Amino acid sequence: MKQAAERVGVSESLVYQWCQGRRLPHLRLGKNGRRGKILILEEELDAFLTGLRVEAGVGHDPAAATNAKQVKSRSPRRTS
């Protein structure tokens, strides 16, 4: 667990969350009802990371993404 977190550059708790959510394949060694030890194979970690890759879009315009953010609208004020 620790080695996987260091290799990816994230916290151990995030790797644990990935395992708990069954997003990251792993082996759990130990008796039923006990936490045991979690093993993550390098090949499976690499495949998991490849699945997280976000490709750059063709013609991606960062300014358009900024303009697309939702803006809170104010209620119109009533005047007397």
Backbone hydrogen bonds, N-H to C=O, Kabsch-Sander energy under -0.5 kcal/mol:
donor,donor_aa,acceptor,acceptor_aa,energy
5,A,1,M,-2.4
6,E,2,K,-2.5
7,R,3,Q,-2.5
8,V,4,A,-2.0
9,G,5,A,-2.2
10,V,5,A,-2.0
15,V,11,S,-1.6
16,Y,12,E,-2.5
17,Q,13,S,-2.2
18,W,14,L,-2.3
19,C,15,V,-2.0
20,Q,16,Y,-3.1
21,G,17,Q,-2.6
22,R,19,C,-1.5
23,R,18,W,-2.7
24,L,18,W,-1.4
27,L,39,L,-3.1
29,L,27,L,-0.6
29,L,37,K,-3.3
34,R,31,K,-1.9
37,K,29,L,-2.7
39,L,27,L,-3.2
39,L,37,K,-0.5
45,L,41,L,-2.3
46,D,42,E,-2.6
47,A,43,E,-2.2
48,F,44,E,-2.2
49,L,45,L,-2.5
50,T,46,D,-2.2
51,G,47,A,-1.8
52,L,48,F,-0.8
52,L,49,L,-0.7
53,R,49,L,-0.5
53,R,50,T,-1.0
55,E,53,R,-0.6
60,H,57,G,-1.4
64,A,61,D,-0.7
65,A,61,D,-1.5
66,T,62,P,-1.8
67,N,63,A,-2.2
68,A,64,A,-1.2
69,K,66,T,-1.1
